[in-house]
Structure formats: C-alpha cells, structure tokens
C-alpha cells in the first residue's frame, strides 16, 4: 500500500478556480480532491486558513554554475540551492548545462546529472547551453539530449566566451523547430555591451555601479528583435529570459500582437529593486550586479504592466548566488571585482524569495489576483517547459507537489533567515504577509513550519516533454 497523505481544510487555488477541498495523495501522486471527511490517511497535513497551490516552478536557476572563464563558481551547490528553493515553496527547478570547451554536450550533461542527483532535495531539469562553436555535431548531441528530456536550449547573445553569433542562432533555432525544442535567449547585443564597457574603462569609470551603464536598454531591445526575426525566419517559437527593460517588453508585445509565438520571463529583482538602490553605493553595489542590469525605478511599472497584460508569461529568478565576503571554501566571489566592475561575478540570489515577494507586491499590492500569481510562478512555466500536467497543477494524476500557503503570516525577509549561501538578500527587511507553511514534493513533506525534512538526493531528474506554447 502506498502511503496516504491528506491535506485537510484548505482552499485550493489554480489559475482558473478557487474552492474548498481536501487533497488526497497516494504515494507520489494526487489521487483526489474533494470532501475528505471519509478519507483515511497515514499523515494529515493541516491546511486550515491556508491556500493550497501547486508547488512553485522556477525554470531559471544557476546552481553550481561555473563562470564562462572558469574562474569562479556560484556559492550555492545543488544542495543548498534546492534547500533554499524548498523553503520558498518552489518544488521544481530547471537549471543549465554548459560544456567546457574540451567537453562534449552529452558528457557535460551526464556530469551535471550525477551531481544534481546526489544533492537535490526537489525535482530538477536542465536546459543545455548552446556553445558559440556549435555546428552539426554539437546539434546532433543536443538533439539526443532533447530526446532525453532537455527540450529547451539556451542561447546567449552576450558574454565573452558564451555569446553566439547569428549563424549559430539561425542553425540552432532551425534545429529547435525540427526537434520540438523551445529556444531561450539571453537577449543583449554582446558587441554593444563590450563596446560600452571598453569606453567606460578607458574613461576610468570602473566603479561597481557602472555595470549598469555598460548594458543599455537598446542593446536589449535589439537582441530581442534579432532573435524574433531569426526565429520567425526558420519557423521556431521563442522564449526571452529575464526581460528587464520596457523597450524589450514592448518589442515582445509588438510581435505577440501579430500572433508570433514569443514568450517572456522577468524576475523579481527587476520589479522590486532598481538602479537607484545601488547607484550611490561603493563595493556593495556588486550585490546588485547581474545581466541585464537592474534598471531605473521608472522602468519597474512598465514590467508590472507587462505581467498584468500577459506580455510576460512567467516569473523565474535567474538565481545565481555569489557572496559579498570571500569565504575560504569558495572560489572568488563578488570581491573579485572590487573597484573594477567587469570582474564582478554576475548574478543575484532569489530562489527562496520569489513567491513571497511577488505575493506581497503582486497580490497583496493589488496588481493581480491569486490566479494570475499561480499561473506566473507555477502553471505557465510548467506548460512552456514541458512539465505540465505532471507539475504546475493540482489534478488527480499530477505529482503531489503542493504548497500550503499561509496568507496571514507575518514574516520579514533577511539574509540571516534565508537558506542560500549568499550572504546578503536583495529584499532585506521586506515584510511579507504570505509564506509557505508546508511544502510537499511528490507526496513527501519537505518543509514544514520552517523545518527541513528532505534528505540530499531525493530530488529526481525530470525528462521534459515538448513545450506547450498554446496561450
Ligand atoms: Zn540566467
């Protein structure tokens, strides 16, 4: 007999419905929703006063991620990163695989898989990163990975060592169309970014906050436009990660309006923090350094608007944690770029905060309702990345990844209380009134009342189906 778990007394919320129901779990799957008065169970989870939602799906994390030059690595490994995710109510992550120059894609994938399988506490998938040197042989390996469930590939249009040219975009998007793969782009014109960086350096403008000046809005807009143009030319859909600029959102909206299948993601840091927060800082500005950069405050409302209107479809985090101090057991972190912004490792933490801060600013703040919230953080990313209906929904047959959400919690976000290895939190001091009370992954209670109950390695690899790009 599989173990039976009953989530009792809560209100189930999906992108379309909200109703009182108990949730019955047998083994790893949800088997029934309804009045559970007659259902017996080995474990009862009390959801009184709580909302019961699908576990969060974050399709943009960088755990155990080496920089392109191989000189540094993120502070979080697959264990600390997924523990942090679980505490925040996220039960699925999709991370990345990048091959070293001397390594094949398939080999790189196997090594990442081994490391993740040994450490993750929640389920995970991978997006392979298409290398700048990719040709037929690489795309054949990538196609093999797609058949093993890596059904989205990432193309970087910026970053030395990772930036692909138009030839790779054309050939790659064509292979995506043939293989049923969703191409994802980091949309910044890397040549413009490199040029702006050089001009700042030759003018001795090397301070940490100048990272912002090196990454213009128009460099992001141009890359979105070019990626859409190439995708359209070869008959592929397109997913634009971390949309940070109003200009990029407008570009996406323009092509959606004529029914081109382009989708956008944004991240909490672009909605809730701004250039004004770090423009006046010294080294501490490095805490905010990520690409595209965190932009001017005036830009934020335009991104919220794009979320409200559906121009942006998902909320990921781009969680890439680095520390402001330099622990002995980690390769160079943010201090590597002290006084010289090009050397600051790019990335910010956030996998644990995503649901809480978006709940507070989005739902409590009156920008959208709970249904839109569930769609943005769980259902839509599951659909777009081939995980639905296994993940992202509470339906009989789905994995029992369930978030019991207390909408009356009173919690203050602090670095002292979070579980990533980052030593700062961008939302330090923010008071939030919604918070996970219990988090279940495939029927296991992984976090309950602030305690972790998940051994390293319980997370499983998710072989993903092809993207569902229907709206
Ligand atoms: Zn990223």
Boltz pocket constraint, residues with backbone or C-beta under 6 A from the ligand:
constraints:
  - pocket:
      binder: B
      contacts: [[A, 60], [A, 62], [A, 318]]
      max_distance: 6.0
